[in-house]
Amino acid sequence: MIYDDGVFGFCDIICKVETSEYKILENIITKANRKLPHVRTTMTLNLIDQQES
């Protein structure tokens, strides 16, 4: 799914990644995203299914 929305503020690019295994996600974050040319910083935010109030 590709979104064509602009972002303003701290984030220049938002990347949504879904996987069934944590090791795959870890590899994408640490080896793929952070080693892209011209990427200076990254921020990883995890989504949780439920949170009780």
Secondary structure, 3 states (H helix, E strand, C coil): CCCCCCCCCCCCCCCCCCCCCHHHHHHHHHHHHHHCCCCCCCCCCCCCCCCCC
